[in-house]
């Protein structure tokens, strides 16, 4: 295929060069023969029209041959369910495997109601992260309209001492959301521009229509991690036969593209999901209730944190002593990523990270002097509860005797670094839960520090990307504070500024960390200086 594509590119270049050379010749020659040519062309307009039509036809054929029309002009459809033969009830049990090991199960039930459907989904997984085995349970309940779009929902995630709850109901285009964590609740309203779906309900919606190979459908799901809508593009790949528990089953293969990553699912002839495959070798396969509930024993996944990490080509003995680090990076295609800016310079796949200086920062940051963009990062959010009285009181105590804004940041970093136990947590990270449980990984350290900094009047946002540790680059989260200029800080490592092995990929809010998903398993880097 590459050779064929090259042929068409070469043919196009040759045709274009020939046309250009011809026009150049006509415009530069002034001999009588040249004038006669111009007169002849002028008299024979049909020649120009035919030539233009031929060129346009050639370009159209080229675009079809190289699939440009599909790539640039084709738009996913909105799924039309008004005339669909909708199922009245389904129930599916699935085992969850990581490679060949069972690490959990899921149970999905869809039942009919007078004005739509009731969806319930429970997922239990036993995961190994950073050498620690933990159980995580996710529960989703949703009332869906007749077209499977969202009416209201509840979502719970529980892992060890951490729990997070969010529920919401839709009225027109306004989704009212209530979240609860760390013994505190928050209410907010967001305006939805598109019809909302739950991710768990998409395959049920697809099973209700006649799926044709090549079709693409767009869904806008409500995502609890971002408290907003995220597009999911579903492409119908075609018919296949797969084996479930050793038996061949006819199925329709679909691809769900979400945040730059792709998950594959196979829908059976009766509309039930037979199998799913996703990141890091995780696979779901339909089974019986008895088999799904047979128990997990001590089986857990491989260390997912290490699986997602990237090996380094060099050993960095002490990154904190380096002023500059330079990388060659491959696998970056997502324009939402923020490789360039601030202390990072990204040109032609070469990334240079420079350590910031804190020597010339002003002593104090006044809120009235901040720009609108900087003031955004003084505001509380569902996960960064900087307006809560507990956060406000703690921040006030920590920075009470500090003379400068930089001294306040150092005190806050030191407090979080010393008082939060370093341990992986599988939950939606939020400041209050972290403060209540006094334990967490980089995400918990980052959201708690952000809440304390904002409560102390210091603009702070989250950053996420990669950091070097023991011969590998791991996905990691840290903070950026505004002290006259933006300075990186890492409360987990107790660093101000953070060392140059921190490679920023995204910046802003906790939800933007999901933009990294599409890089896992694709990103490659090499230290070159």
Phi, psi and omega per residue, in radians:
X1 nan -0.668 -3.138
X2 -1.141 -0.696 3.105
X3 -1.091 -0.728 3.124
X4 -1.123 -0.748 3.119
X5 -1.098 -0.716 3.113
X6 -1.063 -0.692 3.126
X7 -1.042 -0.812 -3.117
X8 -1.166 -0.665 3.072
X9 -1.081 -0.790 -3.123
X10 -1.106 -0.737 3.135
X11 -1.089 -0.754 3.120
X12 -1.082 -0.754 -3.133
X13 -1.117 -0.698 3.141
X14 -1.132 -0.798 3.126
X15 -1.071 -0.767 -3.114
X16 -1.142 -0.730 3.116
X17 -1.091 -0.698 -3.138
X18 -1.116 -0.775 3.114
X19 -1.091 -0.763 -3.123
X20 -1.101 -0.798 -3.136
X21 -1.086 -0.681 3.124
X22 -1.089 -0.814 3.135
X23 -1.127 -0.698 3.101
X24 -1.055 -0.719 -3.128
X25 -1.127 -0.736 -3.137
X26 -1.113 -0.667 -3.039
X27 -1.393 -0.363 -3.020
X28 -1.831 -0.376 -3.119
X29 -1.512 2.403 -3.088
X30 -2.173 0.213 -3.125
X31 -1.299 2.830 -3.108
X32 -0.975 -0.652 3.138
X33 -1.091 -0.693 3.122
X34 -1.111 -0.703 3.124
X35 -1.118 -0.658 3.131
X36 -1.120 -0.665 3.111
X37 -1.077 -0.768 -3.139
X38 -1.087 -0.700 3.137
X39 -1.136 -0.716 -3.138
X40 -1.122 -0.737 -3.141
X41 -1.130 -0.696 -3.132
X42 -1.110 -0.687 -3.115
X43 -1.264 -0.435 -3.057
X44 -1.923 1.247 -3.100
X45 -1.088 -0.512 -3.133
X46 -1.051 -0.513 3.132
X47 -1.120 -0.774 3.133
X48 -1.142 -0.714 -3.134
X49 -1.113 -0.787 -3.136
X50 -1.119 -0.712 3.126
X51 -1.114 -0.744 3.115
X52 -1.116 -0.755 3.136
X53 -1.080 -0.712 3.126
X54 -1.108 -0.719 3.136
X55 -1.142 -0.752 3.116
X56 -1.103 -0.711 3.111
X57 -1.098 -0.720 3.105
X58 -1.063 -0.785 3.139
X59 -1.096 -0.692 3.124
X60 -1.106 -0.789 3.113
X61 -1.088 -0.673 3.115
X62 -1.101 -0.781 -3.137
X63 -1.080 -0.703 3.105
X64 -1.156 -0.739 -3.101
X65 -1.096 -0.659 -3.107
X66 -1.648 0.125 3.090
X67 1.120 0.466 3.141
X68 -1.215 -0.645 -3.136
X69 -1.049 -0.753 3.141
X70 -1.158 -0.651 -3.064
X71 -1.302 -0.645 -2.971
X72 -1.944 -0.411 -3.085
X73 -1.887 -0.387 -3.096
X74 -1.358 2.342 3.125
X75 -2.132 2.426 3.109
X76 -1.037 2.606 -3.125
X77 -1.510 2.826 2.934
X78 -1.632 2.250 -3.055
X79 -1.178 2.174 3.139
X80 -1.726 1.995 -3.044
X81 -1.989 0.123 -3.052
X82 -1.130 -0.525 -3.122
X83 -1.940 0.256 -3.067
X84 -1.352 2.684 3.065
X85 -1.545 1.548 -2.989
X86 -1.410 2.400 3.119
X87 -1.237 2.680 -3.121
X88 -1.582 -0.526 3.132
X89 -2.862 2.442 3.052
X90 -2.471 2.690 3.074
X91 -2.542 2.249 -3.051
X92 -2.332 2.277 3.010
X93 -1.939 2.381 -3.133
X94 -2.389 2.411 2.955
X95 -1.445 2.563 3.090
X96 -1.955 2.174 -3.119
X97 -2.053 2.600 2.934
X98 -2.157 1.924 -2.887
X99 1.053 -2.057 -3.109
X100 -1.838 0.076 -3.069
X101 -1.715 2.361 3.034
X102 -1.342 2.186 -3.115
X103 -2.132 0.088 3.127
X104 2.933 -2.984 3.092
X105 -2.651 2.857 3.049
X106 -2.337 2.647 3.120
X107 -2.360 2.107 -3.131
X108 -2.141 2.294 3.127
X109 -2.280 2.236 3.090
X110 -2.109 2.096 -3.134
X111 -2.203 2.609 -3.073
X112 -1.455 2.525 3.003
X113 -2.198 3.076 -3.066
X114 -1.102 -0.583 -3.071
X115 -2.094 0.364 3.135
X116 2.765 -2.339 -3.049
X117 -2.448 2.729 3.046
X118 -2.043 2.121 -3.078
X119 -1.961 2.287 3.046
X120 -2.270 2.321 3.102
X121 -2.425 2.289 3.084
X122 -2.162 2.308 3.115
X123 -2.225 2.257 3.053
X124 -2.175 2.222 3.134
X125 -2.359 2.568 3.032
X126 -1.963 1.943 -2.972
X127 -2.078 2.575 3.063
X128 -1.865 1.996 3.062
X129 -2.231 2.167 -3.134
X130 0.955 0.666 3.078
X131 1.417 0.044 -3.127
X132 -1.985 2.245 -3.137
X133 -1.584 2.239 -3.128
X134 -2.425 2.605 3.030
X135 -1.680 2.444 3.082
X136 -2.312 2.356 3.136
X137 -2.160 2.302 3.104
X138 -2.138 2.304 3.116
X139 -2.200 2.250 3.103
X140 -2.182 2.296 3.016
X141 -2.253 2.324 3.141
X142 -2.510 2.442 2.939
X143 -1.703 2.161 -3.059
X144 -1.959 2.604 3.067
X145 -1.354 3.115 -3.098
X146 -1.074 -0.428 3.120
X147 -1.688 0.267 3.101
X148 1.274 0.047 3.060
X149 -1.301 2.853 -2.957
X150 -1.375 2.399 2.991
X151 -1.910 -0.968 2.990
X152 -2.676 2.911 -3.030
X153 -2.734 2.820 2.931
X154 -2.322 2.483 3.098
X155 -2.436 2.285 3.113
X156 -2.289 2.433 3.014
X157 -2.275 2.277 -3.080
X158 -2.317 2.315 3.086
X159 -2.685 1.959 -3.130
X160 1.029 -2.215 -3.121
X161 -1.444 -0.114 -3.056
X162 -1.734 2.444 3.029
X163 -2.562 2.597 3.128
X164 -2.460 2.386 3.135
X165 -2.282 2.441 3.009
X166 -2.522 2.396 3.033
X167 -2.358 2.797 -3.108
X168 -2.793 2.737 3.092
X169 -2.424 2.534 -3.048
X170 -1.818 2.318 3.033
X171 -2.335 1.867 -3.021
X172 1.144 -2.118 3.079
X173 -1.794 0.100 -3.100
X174 -1.743 2.115 3.070
X175 -1.818 2.052 3.102
X176 -1.639 2.193 -3.012
X177 -2.107 2.372 3.019
X178 -2.118 2.201 3.104
X179 -2.103 2.626 -3.132
X180 -2.489 2.287 3.072
X181 -2.873 2.650 3.090
X182 1.034 0.491 3.130
X183 1.347 0.190 -3.125
X184 -2.268 2.686 3.139
X185 -2.184 2.759 -3.138
X186 -2.528 2.462 -3.134
X187 -2.085 2.416 3.123
X188 -2.641 2.784 3.086
X189 -2.182 2.391 3.072
X190 -2.261 2.564 3.105
X191 -1.644 2.206 -3.113
X192 -1.732 2.253 3.133
X193 -1.487 -0.373 -3.088
X194 -2.218 2.781 3.095
X195 -1.075 2.180 -3.052
X196 -1.532 2.556 3.047
X197 -2.260 2.816 2.928
X198 -1.667 2.483 -3.133
X199 -1.021 -0.652 -3.125
X200 -1.164 -0.321 -3.085
X201 -1.693 -0.062 -3.055
X202 -1.169 -0.812 -3.116
X203 -1.135 -0.569 3.070
X204 -1.120 -0.702 3.108
X205 -1.137 -0.730 -3.139
X206 -1.146 -0.620 -3.114
X207 -1.160 -0.260 -3.068
X208 -1.544 -0.085 -3.091
X209 -2.165 2.924 3.099
X210 -1.393 1.925 -3.060
X211 -1.525 2.156 -3.121
X212 -1.985 2.352 -3.109
X213 -0.973 2.387 3.107
X214 1.642 -0.340 3.134
X215 -1.228 2.548 3.053
X216 -2.175 2.470 -3.134
X217 -2.244 2.482 3.141
X218 -1.884 2.267 3.034
X219 -2.166 2.530 3.048
X220 -2.012 1.799 -3.062
X221 -1.526 2.674 2.946
X222 -1.489 2.217 -3.064
X223 -1.972 1.959 -3.132
X224 -1.048 -0.447 -3.114
X225 -1.238 -0.532 -3.130
X226 -1.886 -0.129 -3.053
X227 0.926 0.714 3.137
X228 -2.798 -2.975 -3.127
X229 -1.677 2.505 3.115
X230 -2.306 2.259 -3.128
X231 -1.292 2.444 3.007
X232 -2.160 2.166 3.120
X233 -1.804 2.172 -3.126
X234 -1.908 2.204 3.117
X235 -2.020 2.313 3.112
X236 -1.508 1.997 -3.067
X237 -1.443 -0.834 3.139
X238 2.624 -3.048 -3.086
X239 -1.524 2.396 3.092
X240 -2.514 2.864 2.996
X241 -1.988 2.154 3.127
X242 -2.103 2.851 3.137
X243 -1.841 2.211 3.076
X244 -2.106 2.054 -3.076
X245 0.952 0.625 3.095
X246 1.525 -0.180 -3.097
X247 -1.742 2.358 3.101
X248 -1.243 2.378 -3.134
X249 -2.331 2.253 3.036
X250 -1.248 2.456 -3.058
X251 -2.679 2.779 3.012
X252 -1.810 2.146 -3.125
X253 -1.546 2.293 3.097
X254 -2.247 2.696 3.074
X255 -2.077 2.238 3.097
X256 -1.869 2.028 -3.099
X257 -1.801 2.075 -3.001
X258 -2.450 2.097 3.087
X259 0.947 0.678 3.082
X260 1.444 -0.011 3.103
X261 -2.043 2.788 -3.074
X262 -2.176 2.370 3.056
X263 -2.123 2.416 -3.112
X264 -1.851 2.425 3.098
X265 -2.358 2.647 3.095
X266 -2.103 2.116 -3.119
X267 -1.797 2.215 -3.108
X268 -1.311 3.043 -3.084
X269 -1.094 -0.507 -3.134
X270 -1.572 0.078 3.074
X271 1.644 0.011 -3.141
X272 -1.584 2.622 3.109
X273 -1.367 2.137 -3.111
X274 -1.596 -0.621 -3.077
X275 -2.777 2.611 3.041
X276 -2.401 2.551 3.068
X277 -2.333 2.390 -3.096
X278 -2.429 -2.613 -3.066
X279 -1.184 2.687 2.964
X280 0.981 0.575 3.070
X281 1.289 0.260 -3.137
X282 -1.442 2.313 -3.050
X283 -2.392 2.429 3.048
X284 -1.965 2.403 -3.122
X285 -2.392 2.330 -3.097
X286 -1.097 2.461 -3.132
X287 -2.620 -2.958 3.088
X288 -1.615 2.852 3.103
X289 -1.039 -0.767 -3.106
X290 -1.082 -0.737 -3.126
X291 -1.212 -0.701 -3.136
X292 -1.103 -0.668 -3.084
X293 -1.574 0.152 -3.075
X294 -1.114 -0.250 3.076
X295 1.862 2.705 -3.105
X296 -1.770 -0.312 -3.057
X297 1.020 -2.391 3.126
X298 -1.748 0.110 -3.090
X299 -1.190 2.355 3.068
X300 -2.449 2.961 3.118
X301 -1.188 2.908 2.904
X302 -1.130 2.900 -3.122
X303 -1.140 1.789 -3.054
X304 -1.150 -0.564 3.121
X305 -1.087 -0.775 -3.135
X306 -1.250 -0.643 3.128
X307 -1.058 -0.632 -3.118
X308 -1.409 -0.245 -3.065
X309 -1.315 2.967 -3.077
X310 -2.132 2.193 3.141
X311 -1.176 2.524 3.102
X312 -1.634 2.538 3.119
X313 -1.456 -0.175 3.097
X314 -2.379 2.803 3.051
X315 -1.682 2.164 3.086
X316 -1.727 1.833 -3.038
X317 -1.123 -0.748 -3.103
X318 -2.634 1.457 -3.111
X319 -1.000 -0.482 -3.109
X320 -1.140 -0.314 -3.124
X321 -1.585 -0.133 -3.071
X322 -1.514 2.455 3.078
X323 -1.594 -0.479 -3.095
X324 -2.562 2.551 3.044
X325 -2.457 2.368 -3.077
X326 -2.135 2.380 -3.073
X327 -2.242 2.630 2.865
X328 -1.800 2.214 -3.023
X329 -2.128 2.374 3.063
X330 -2.268 2.669 3.104
X331 1.691 0.150 3.123
X332 -1.652 2.066 3.099
X333 -2.325 -0.322 -3.044
X334 -1.370 2.105 -3.114
X335 -1.265 -0.212 3.119
X336 -1.315 -0.239 -3.123
X337 -1.290 2.665 -3.047
X338 -2.109 1.157 3.133
X339 -1.314 -0.531 -3.059
X340 -1.812 2.391 3.083
X341 2.251 2.637 -3.133
X342 1.141 -2.245 -3.090
X343 -1.422 -0.026 -3.135
X344 -1.886 2.396 3.058
X345 -2.151 2.142 -3.089
X346 -2.168 2.018 3.117
X347 -2.479 2.228 3.034
X348 0.869 0.889 3.070
X349 1.196 0.164 3.082
X350 -1.901 2.156 -3.139
X351 -1.945 2.223 3.056
X352 -1.986 2.200 3.112
X353 -1.963 2.152 -3.115
X354 -1.953 2.404 3.090
X355 -1.245 2.311 3.132
X356 -1.344 2.772 3.050
X357 -1.859 2.444 3.071
X358 -1.868 0.218 -3.000
X359 -1.272 -0.545 -2.996
X360 -2.006 0.471 3.116
X361 -1.373 2.548 3.067
X362 -1.155 2.741 -3.103
X363 -1.178 -0.659 -3.028
X364 -2.324 2.545 3.040
X365 -1.920 2.083 3.136
X366 -1.756 2.312 -3.095
X367 -1.026 -0.680 -3.104
X368 -1.164 -0.305 3.136
X369 -1.624 -0.106 -3.076
X370 -1.324 2.616 3.008
X371 -1.371 2.879 -3.096
X372 -1.020 -0.690 -3.124
X373 -1.112 -0.721 -3.128
X374 -1.196 -0.597 -3.139
X375 -1.173 -0.448 3.099
X376 -0.969 -0.649 -3.045
X377 -1.580 0.388 2.888
X378 -1.868 -0.124 -3.045
X379 -1.475 2.551 3.059
X380 -1.305 2.863 3.063
X381 -2.546 -3.136 -3.100
X382 -1.063 -0.519 -3.084
X383 -1.885 -0.307 3.138
X384 -2.054 1.481 -2.964
X385 -1.532 1.127 -3.055
X386 -1.240 -0.236 3.123
X387 -1.604 -0.053 -3.131
X388 -1.256 2.465 -3.051
X389 -1.057 -0.582 3.117
X390 -1.150 -0.774 3.101
X391 -1.137 -0.763 -3.126
X392 -1.057 -0.786 -3.100
X393 -1.160 -0.749 -3.133
X394 -1.126 -0.788 3.137
X395 -1.054 -0.740 3.124
X396 -1.061 -0.711 3.130
X397 -1.174 -0.700 -3.073
X398 -1.168 -0.691 -3.022
X399 -1.781 0.128 -2.987
X400 -0.964 -0.726 -3.039
X401 -1.821 0.338 -3.110
X402 -1.668 2.342 -2.998
X403 -1.486 -0.508 -3.060
X404 -2.178 2.846 3.099
X405 -1.113 -0.673 3.106
X406 -1.114 -0.699 3.112
X407 -1.117 -0.635 3.088
X408 -1.111 -0.768 3.135
X409 -1.096 -0.750 3.120
X410 -1.059 -0.706 -3.134
X411 -1.171 -0.696 3.137
X412 -1.189 -0.756 3.091
X413 -1.049 -0.793 -3.119
X414 -1.094 -0.718 -3.118
X415 -1.132 -0.837 -3.135
X416 -1.114 -0.735 -3.120
X417 -1.068 -0.707 -3.063
X418 -1.478 -0.472 -2.969
X419 -1.810 -0.171 3.121
X420 -1.877 2.068 3.133
X421 -1.119 2.354 -3.108
X422 -1.487 1.783 -3.109
X423 -2.698 2.419 -3.115
X424 -1.135 2.458 -3.137
X425 -2.261 2.353 3.097
X426 -1.854 1.551 -3.130
X427 -2.860 3.115 3.002
X428 -1.418 1.937 -3.043
X429 -1.199 2.258 3.037
X430 -2.491 2.730 -2.990
X431 -1.135 -0.782 -3.060
X432 -1.157 -0.751 3.119
X433 -1.109 -0.693 3.112
X434 -1.097 -0.768 3.129
X435 -1.148 -0.656 -3.131
X436 -1.193 -0.721 -3.062
X437 -1.635 -0.289 3.113
X438 0.957 0.672 3.131
X439 -2.648 2.605 3.084
X440 2.903 2.937 3.073
X441 -1.709 -2.738 -3.050
X442 -1.060 -0.628 -3.121
X443 -1.120 -0.776 3.133
X444 -1.152 -0.730 3.085
X445 -1.045 -0.722 -3.063
X446 -1.207 -0.765 -3.109
X447 -1.240 -0.628 3.113
X448 -1.178 -0.783 3.115
X449 -1.060 -0.741 -3.140
X450 -1.047 -0.745 3.136
X451 -1.126 -0.754 3.141
X452 -1.164 -0.719 3.141
X453 -1.122 -0.801 3.134
X454 -1.113 -0.690 3.101
X455 -1.095 -0.487 3.129
X456 -1.554 0.112 3.093
X457 1.466 0.325 -3.128
X458 -1.952 2.019 3.115
X459 -0.986 2.341 -3.086
X460 -2.584 2.349 3.048
X461 -2.262 2.936 -3.132
X462 -1.656 2.552 2.982
X463 -2.229 2.678 3.113
X464 -2.531 2.594 -3.139
X465 3.067 -2.186 -3.081
X466 -2.212 2.656 3.037
X467 -2.493 2.561 -3.132
X468 -1.415 2.382 3.061
X469 -2.752 2.038 3.028
X470 0.904 0.904 3.011
X471 1.500 0.049 -3.136
X472 -2.437 2.788 3.022
X473 -1.834 2.077 -3.097
X474 -1.835 2.604 3.026
X475 -1.182 2.404 -2.886
X476 -2.683 2.771 3.082
X477 -2.269 2.525 3.121
X478 -2.642 -2.821 -3.046
X479 -2.279 2.861 3.045
X480 -2.297 2.195 -3.128
X481 -2.024 2.598 3.116
X482 -1.744 2.037 -3.137
X483 -2.250 0.726 -2.978
X484 1.756 -0.556 2.898
X485 -2.540 2.852 -3.094
X486 -1.413 2.234 -3.097
X487 -2.178 2.324 3.103
X488 -1.347 2.462 3.037
X489 -2.408 2.599 3.134
X490 -2.294 1.803 -3.105
X491 -1.244 -0.494 3.119
X492 -1.109 -0.760 3.135
X493 -1.629 -0.119 -3.125
X494 1.190 0.703 -3.024
X495 -1.977 2.317 2.983
X496 -2.450 1.927 -0.163
X497 -1.309 2.919 3.088
X498 -1.152 2.583 -3.088
X499 -1.181 2.880 -2.997
X500 -1.348 0.021 3.019
X501 -1.441 -0.086 3.022
X502 -1.348 1.995 3.132
X503 -1.863 1.922 -3.141
X504 -1.310 2.284 3.027
X505 -1.950 -0.646 3.102
X506 -2.410 2.771 3.133
X507 -2.581 2.595 3.091
X508 2.340 -1.797 -3.039
X509 -1.999 2.930 3.128
X510 -1.005 -0.643 -3.098
X511 -1.123 -0.490 -3.120
X512 -1.211 -0.246 3.093
X513 -1.107 -0.408 3.133
X514 -1.163 -0.321 3.114
X515 -1.146 -0.249 3.134
X516 -1.373 -0.317 -3.011
X517 -0.884 -0.746 -3.067
X518 -1.193 -0.190 -3.137
X519 -1.525 -0.371 -3.024
X520 -1.077 2.157 -3.119
X521 1.516 -0.153 -3.110
X522 -1.956 -0.599 -3.044
X523 -1.230 2.335 3.077
X524 -2.271 2.439 3.088
X525 -2.481 2.718 -3.131
X526 -2.463 2.199 3.074
X527 -1.266 2.167 -3.099
X528 -2.015 -0.203 3.117
X529 -2.825 nan nan
